[in-house]
Structures are given as C-alpha cells and as structure tokens.
Amino acid sequence: MAPPTQNTVDDYTVGILCAIDFEKNAVRYMLDEEHQRLPTQPGDSNSYTLGKLQGHNVVLACLPSQQGKGAAATVATNMSRSFPSIKWRLFVGIGGGVPSDQHDIRLGDVVVSMPEGEYGGVVQYDLGRETNSGFELKGFLWPIPTLLRNAAQDMKSDHIGRGNQIGKYMAEMFKKWPDMAPYQQPSEPDLLFPANIQHPEGVPACADVCDPSQTTPRSDRHFNGPKIHYGLIASGDLVIKNAARRDEIAAQFERGVLCFEMEAAGLATEYPSIVIRGISDYADSHKNKKWQCYAAATAAACAKELLTYVDTEAAATEPAPTPRFGAPARGSTVFIGKGQQNTGNVNITGDVNIS
C-alpha cells in the first residue's frame, strides 16, 4: 500500500482501536489511502497505521499480545499522547452474539453500541457488588460522543429504507486486495443451538458431533448480507462460552445485551467512544474461530459506513468530549450525555450536564 500523503500528528482526529491483529488488518484494508508513519511520543509502544477513511484522517492501533480492559486503556492513552488532536474513538472487532426472540442476531451481523435506559452503550457486567437484592453494578463508563451517536442514529434510520453498505465495501476490499480472501464469508454453516445443547469438550468441530436437527429453527431473511443491530454491549474479563451464563447475564438488563466482548470497558472508562462488533460466535460452547475473519471484516465495513455520516468539518471543529471527570480536554469543561456512576453515596444516572 503506497504512502502518498505526509501529515503531522495534529491532522488526525479519529482513532480506531482493535484488540487483535486480524481485526486491525480488516480495518487497514478498508482505508481509502494509507499515510506515512509519524514519530510518536517517548514511552509510546503502540504500532500505528495512519490513513484516510471516508475523508477522515484516522489513526489505527492494535492491542499488544495481552488483551483485556487494562491493555485497551493503555493503548488509548498512548494514542492520545502521540496524536493529541484525536477526538473521536471507535473500537472495532469481533464479539459473541446474544440471539433472542427480540434480536435475530446471526453470525456476521454487526452490533453498534447505543444507549439503553441508564446505560451509555457499554456495560461492564462483572464490576460491582453482591447485595441481598442481587448483583449491583458499579463504576462509570463514558457514553458515546453526541457526534458519533447522531451519526449512528442517522445510519440506522437510512437502513430502514435501504440496505447497509457492508457488502459493497467488502467487495471493494476483495477486489483491491485479493489476498484478503480469507475474510470472505466462510462455507461453515451458521448453526444456533438451544442453551441446553452443549458442545462436547475436546472436540473442535460441531460438524463431527453436533446434530444439526437440534438447532434452533430460524426463518430465512429477505435480504442478503449482514444486519446491523444497535444496543448494549457487555464487556468483562471473561471469555463467555456458556449459553446459560450468557443468557443469565443478558437478563440482568431490561432490554438485554446484544453481544459480549472483553476490551471496550477499558476504553470507555477513559474516553467517550463507540463500539462496533462483528458477531463471530454465539458466546456458547459451540464457539469456534471459523467466522472470526469474516466478522472482523463486517465490523470494519460498518465502521467505514458510519464515518460517512460524520461530517469532516464538524469532526475537525467540534470540541472534543471530556476524557475524564476533572480532566477537561483542551479547554473543554462541559460533559453532556448519558452514563452511570455509583461511588459511595453518589448516584448519577441518565442525562447529565456537568460544567
């Protein structure tokens, strides 16, 4: 990929984080152009890919070999040190879907974090305390920046009348970069088993032992390609490979959660952001890696489409959201949005305006 453009660190306003290399590659080869690398701040061990995506100058980074919330927070903080003009952050990659009667989630679909009730889009389901009335969530996660939330709402509205552009962007990527063929939709069937049908331990492939006649029946879709869902994303330290536990956690939230992942809470603890996850499994014992690359590509294509709804001038001129309480960003002293905070006797939920 030729580097035709040389910018400065101040020219980059959008940061995209991925947890794993194959997720980063999916985003990288969605870029419209790639830029030359730039020097970073001392102590910043991140490896960056710079480029342009839908008119926005973006910085792309991947977590190091260790994953999880702490690694995500560290990578995001270093990115902000080396590229101080970044205002808008996207976390893009794969997740485990939570199919239900309300949400027909399938492999390759995409989930975009959006506020539901008192929650800002991401919930850290394993941080809290046990009480007589049950598990009580604690902590504060930053909500989605208004600019990105409005973009997601506009995209969702448009998709009522027309399909999404995921297939288009993936086809363009495969044509331009033939070696990305492993990211095409796999031939492996998309099978959803009831929660009580468990995959035998030590057997890698469902095709060898799992009876397809026991799968949950689902009607054919009237459209081709992935569907984009909007709602809560559950983030925690555990890999969920248990359908009963998956459903138990999801039931703690009035409208449920749409997928599980392990890093977004680390970013949302430090910075306002939006999370985009391609569904690579159902967070059950049948979980395998065959859909991962395809799911990473659908998430990357969704991120590309989302940025078409973000005006480049507004992205450059609108003040950055405040990254943390007590630490305003570059002159900004106002936070407006949705979030949840439980600290001692203080309880802040819903819409807040702190200035």
N, C-alpha and C positions, 0 to 999 in steps of 0.2 A: 504494500500500500504506500504510494508515494506521498511524501510530506510536502505539499505545495505552499503551506502557509506558516509564517513565523509570527506569533503574537507575543504578548507579555502576560505575566501571571494575572494582571488586573483585567484582562479581556475575558476571563472565564467566569460565568455567573451560575452555571448549572453543574452540580456534582452528581454523579451516578455511582453508587456502590453496589458491588456484588460480593457474594460470600465465597464463591468457588470459581476456579479458572474457566471452566466450560460455560459458566454463566456470563463471565466477563467477555469471553470470545463472542458470544451471541450478540451482545450489545456492540462490541467493537466493529463487527462486520455489518451492523446496521448503520454505522456512521456514514454520512454523505461525503465526508472527507476527513483525512487524518492530518494532524499538525505535528510539527517538530516538537520534541521533548524540551522542557524548560528546567532550569536548575530549581531545586527545592530547598526548603529551609534546613539548617543543620538539625540532625536528630530525627528527620522525617524519613522513615524506612519504607514508605509506600512506593510502589511502582505505578506510574500513571500512564494512561493513554489519553492523548488530547485530540480533539476533533470538533467537527461541526455536525449538528443533528437538527434538522428542520430549522435552520437559521440560527440556532443557539450554539455558542461556544461551550463545550462540555468537557469536564474532567472525569475520567473513568478510572476507578481504583477497585482492587480486589483485596479481600481479607488475606492475611498470611495463612500459613498452614493450619494454625489453630482457628477454629470458628467459635461463634457464640457472641453474646451480647457485649462482653468486655472488649473483644477484638474489634467489633463494629464501632464502638465508641472511640477507640484509639485511632482507627483508620480515619474516621470522620474528623476528629480533632486535628490530626496531622494534615489532612487535606485542607482544612480551613486555615492552618498556619501558612502553608505554601501557596495557597490560592485564596487570598483574603477577600476577593470580590464575590466568591460563591455565596449565593443567597437561597438557591432552590435545590433541594436534595431529593433524589429518588433512590430507593433501594429496590433493585431488580433481580429476580432469580426465581427459584422454584419453591414449591410448598406442597404440603399434604392436604388434599381437599376434604371437606366435610359435607358429603351429599346428604340431602334430607328431602322431605316432602315439599318444603318451601323452596329449596335451591337445588336445581337439577345440574349439579356440578359434575363434569366429566374430565377425563384425562386430556390435557392440552388446553383446557379452558384457562382463563386468567382471572385472578381476583385483584381488585384495586381497593386499597384501604379507604374507607369512608366513615364519617362519624355515625354512630348509632346511639341515641339517647345521651347518657352522660359520658360516653367513651368517644375518644377523638379519632378512632380509626384502627389503632393497635392496642391490644390489651396484654399485659404481662400476667398471664394466668397463674404463675407459680410464685408470685411475690405478694405476701400478705400474712394473715394470722388466722389461726383456728379459734373460733368462738363457740359459745353454746348454741348459737343460731346457724353455725356453719362457717365456711371459709370466707374471710373478708379481705378483698383486695386492698393493697396499699401502694403508695408511690405515685409519682407523677410522670406521665408521658406527654410530650408535646403533641398538639394536634396538627393537622395538615395545614400548611400555609393557605391563606384565603385564595391567593392566585392559583395555586395548584388544585385546590378543591373546586373552584369555579370552572377550571379547565376540565376536570373530570366530570362535573355535572353537565357541562355543555356536550362533551363527548357522549355521555350516556343518553342524553336527550336525542342527539343526532342518530344514534343507533336504533332508536325506536322506528325511525322511518327508512333507514338504510343500514346495510351491514357494516361491520367494522372493517378496518383496512389491514388486519393482521395477515391474511392470506396474500394480499398484494405485496406487502413489504417483505414477507418471507420469500416469495417468488423472485422479487428483485434481488434479494441477497443471494439466492442459489444461482441465479443467472450470472451475477457479477463475480461470485466466489464459489466455483464448483466444488472446491474441497470442503465446503460446509455441508455437503450432502448428508453426513451423519445426523444433522439437525432436522432432517425431514421427518414427517410423521412415520412412526415405526409400524411394522406389519403386525406386531403383537396386539391381540385384541384387547379392547377396553372392557374389563370384567369387574363388576362391582358385586361383592359377596355380602350377604347379611352379616351383622356383627357377630352372630353366634357360629358362623362358619369360619374356622381358623385354619390358616396355612400350617402344615406340619413343619416343625423346626428342623433345620438342617437340610431341607430340600429347596434348591434355589428357584426352580421354575414351577409356576402354577400349572402349566400345561402337562406336567408329569404326574400330578397327584390331585389337583383340584377339579371337581366335577362341574363343568360349565352349566349343567342343568340346575345347579343350586344357586346360580347368580340371581341378583335382584332384577326383575324384568323392567326394562325402560323403553319407552316409545322412541321411534325414530324421530330425529329432528327434521324440521322442514327447511333447514339451511345447512350449507357446508361450512366446515371450518369451526374454529373455537368461538365460544361465547365469553363475553366479559361480564363478571359479576362484581358488585360493589357492596362493601360492608366491612365487618370487623375481621381483623387478622389476629390470631392468637400467637404470642411469642413467648418462648420459655427455653429453659436449658436442656430439656429432654427431647430426644427423638421419639415421636409418638408412632408406635407400630402396634397399636391395640385399639380395635374399633370400639370396644365397650368403653375404654377410658377416653377415647376421642369424643364419643357422644356424651359422656358424663361431664367433661369439661365444657363442651359447647352448650349444654343445657343450663349451665350457670348463668348464661346471659339471655336476657329476654328474647332477643331476636337471633340468638345463636352466633356462632362464628363460622366463617366460610373456609378458612384454611389455617394450618399450623406451620410455623417456621421457628428459627432459633436465633435470629440476629436483630430483627427490626427494633426490638425494645431497647437495645443498646444505643441505636441511633436516635430513637425518639426520646430517650432520656436526656440527650444533649441538645438536639436540634429539631425544629419542626421539619417534617418530611412527608412524603407519600411513598407507600409501599406497593409494589406490583409483583405478583407471584403467579407463575405458570404452574398448573397442577400436574405433578408428575406421579402421584400415587394418592391413595385414599387414607393415609395415616393408619393403616391396618396391617395385619400380619402378612398380607399378600404383597406388601410394598417391595418393589424392585427398581432397578436403575434403567430399564429399557425405555422409559418415556422421558428421562431427565433432559436430554439434549433438546428434544422437541419442545418440551415445556419451557426450557430456558429461552428458546427462540420465540415462542409465542409471547412471553413476557417482554422480551426486548422489542418485539414489533409493536406491542401495546404501548410501551414507553415512547417509542418513536411517534406513534399516532397521538398520544397525549400531548406531546410537545408542539404539535401543530395547532393546538388550542391555546397555547401560551404565547401571547404577543411578545415579539422580541424586544420592542421598545419598552413595553411595560416591565418585562423581566429585567431590563438593564437599569431602569429609572426608579422603580418602586422600592421603597426601603425594605431592607431585609428583616424578616421576623426575628424577634429577640431570641438568642440561642438558649439562655438560661435565666432563671429568676436572679435578679441582682446583677446581671451582666449584660446590659444592653449592647446591641450590635451597631457599631459605627454611628453613634448619635441617636439611635432609635431608643425610645424609653417607653413604648407602648406595646402591650400584648393584647390582642383581641382574638378570641377563638373559643374552642371547646376543649376541656381537659378534665382531669380528675386528680385531686391532691388529698391525701389523708396523712397528716402529720400531727401527732398528739391530739389536741383538742380542735385543730383547724380542719375544716372540711370544705373544700371548694369544688363545685361541680357545675356543669352546664356552661352557659355563656359567661365569660369574664372579660373585663376590660381593666387592665392594670396600668396605671401611668404615674 
